[in-house]
Amino acid sequence: MIAVEGLVKDFGRTRAVAGVTFHVAAGEIMGLLGPNGSGKTTIMRVLTGFFPPSEGRVAIDGIDVERDPLAVRERIGYLPENVVLYPDLTVTRFLRFCAEVKGVPSASRRARLDEVMEACGLTEVAGKLIGKLSKGYRQRVGIAQALMHRPRVLILDEPTVGLDPRQIIEIRSLIKSLAGETTVLLSTHILPEVSMTCSRVMIIDYGRIIAEDTADGLSQRVRGSNETRVRIAGPRAEVLAALRSAPGVEDLREEPLDDGAITAVLRSARGDELRRELATTVVGRGWGLLEMRSLPMSLEDLFVRLVRDDRDAAA
Amino acid sequence: MRKELASYFAGPLVYVVIGAFLCVTGLQFYTTLNSFVTIGFGLNILEHFWEEFFNNSIAFYLLIVVPLFTMRLLAEERRLGTIELLYTYPLRDREIMLGKFLACLLVFLLFVACTLLYPAIVYAIQPFDPRPFFARYLGTVLFLASCIACGLFISSLTESQLIASSCTFIVLLLFWILTWNEAAVSSSLVTVLSQVSTFDHFHTFSTGVIDLKDCLYFVFFIALFLFLTLRSMESRQWRGRR
């Protein structure tokens, strides 16, 4: 549904996007993940036809964005970053304008308007001026305008930024409910969001894709390498030596806690086996095993690592 | 365009400015008429009065007020970021531009319609031949549309409404006073300048005469600035392209 080939975008001498290629199949929810300034918004703006690519080709539903921007715009709904809408219009007035402009037939406009407002939870603020709404409601108006004409492709730039936790959950479930029918490309710099909503994820840094995987695949990578935290009561030197020499321990970090016990974090690829062996050793030596816990590597850690590895490779 | 209209009437700006506009033109109407009546300038007194009134009141105050309205047309969209929405809706650039232009023009037609009150008052007291007023109002509308087109263009260049309004005002004023002091420049230059000056072309209308040349001048003026606006809106397309 979305096809991007060798996309490059330069602003003056700055290269915002440096050769990005990806495809999003119909009905998929694709997450675009990257730190601020990594080129997410630029990629999205090119997709919407806001500005053309410097190099490369972008097609939506088989239509080249540069060749027929109007046809492309009819097929997409776009929520820009930091949605600022017309503050001096009421919600209904603004959404009706969207419906008109986006070619919702006048016969079904009324019904569609109600439907979208209902779905986005806007019914109770319909008559209020957009400028007077809270950030959360404004974000919902932004999503409502993107959905208005039942676009085949939704492009959402940071859809949950600035919302409170309950609203975030609502918006996420709204986005998820669109899967299958609508193709969604959403950007975020919040990692859990991706694993919760997206079927596939791309990680972007410095305008390049540094990793692309399914959400499950990412979780797998996360589980593959983990850390174990242990707290053991026993003779310090011996305990540490035993921990260091346990097979598969790559790294040991002691956490100085002044409670008489030894607290350490071990890194190893052999998670469960290592823990089983360690438990046996500790009990066998007659030490006290106060705590043993596996620390899953968070997506944040993965992300930081991917970015670091990539930058090292580039250097 | 309807959104544009709705946002005009949602705010107090329109009412305040219409009110002020009518106050000022009304005052001018009263004092100028008064002086014309008391001093007397000959037989054709009322014709001169209307000429004076359209030139110095209606057109001049429009020239001051138009920048206040055109400044926000595109500059505000850019500052708010809503231009990004418009540009990604299935709208052509020229549709966006014409929507803005026509909405603004419509608001001002309302202004101008209010000034019909003045000739109506005089007509009630002393009936006159209404035909020259077709020319005067045609001239006013053309002049108005020119000002708006120019303001729209300048508004498309900047994000700052202050810059947009002050630049528009200066440009409009410049075109208006180009031949202000005819003695200051050589006579050949005056002939050239008077071809470019909005004042000289408007003046013909204010005397109650419709000249095709003047109509064409304003139409060209409008078309030129609308064309420039379109190019300015498209400039985002070639930024960053090689």
Chai-1 contact restraints between the chains, C-beta under 6 A:
chainA,res_idxA,chainB,res_idxB,connection_type,confidence,min_distance_angstrom,max_distance_angstrom,comment,restraint_id
A,D10,B,G240,contact,1.0,0.0,6.0,A-B,restraint_1
A,F11,B,G240,contact,1.0,0.0,6.0,A-B,restraint_2
A,T48,B,T88,contact,1.0,0.0,6.0,A-B,restraint_3
A,F50,B,Y87,contact,1.0,0.0,6.0,A-B,restraint_4
A,F50,B,T88,contact,1.0,0.0,6.0,A-B,restraint_5
A,F51,B,R236,contact,1.0,0.0,6.0,A-B,restraint_6
A,P52,B,Q237,contact,1.0,0.0,6.0,A-B,restraint_7
A,S54,B,G240,contact,1.0,0.0,6.0,A-B,restraint_8
A,S54,B,R241,contact,1.0,0.0,6.0,A-B,restraint_9
A,S54,B,R242,contact,1.0,0.0,6.0,A-B,restraint_10
A,L70,B,P90,contact,1.0,0.0,6.0,A-B,restraint_11
A,R73,B,T88,contact,1.0,0.0,6.0,A-B,restraint_12
A,R73,B,P90,contact,1.0,0.0,6.0,A-B,restraint_13
A,E74,B,P90,contact,1.0,0.0,6.0,A-B,restraint_14
A,Y78,B,T88,contact,1.0,0.0,6.0,A-B,restraint_15
A,P80,B,E84,contact,1.0,0.0,6.0,A-B,restraint_16
A,V84,B,L80,contact,1.0,0.0,6.0,A-B,restraint_17
A,V84,B,G81,contact,1.0,0.0,6.0,A-B,restraint_18
A,D88,B,S7,contact,1.0,0.0,6.0,A-B,restraint_19
A,D88,B,A10,contact,1.0,0.0,6.0,A-B,restraint_20
A,D88,B,G11,contact,1.0,0.0,6.0,A-B,restraint_21
A,L89,B,S7,contact,1.0,0.0,6.0,A-B,restraint_22
A,R93,B,A6,contact,1.0,0.0,6.0,A-B,restraint_23
A,F97,B,K3,contact,1.0,0.0,6.0,A-B,restraint_24
A,V101,B,Y89,contact,1.0,0.0,6.0,A-B,restraint_25
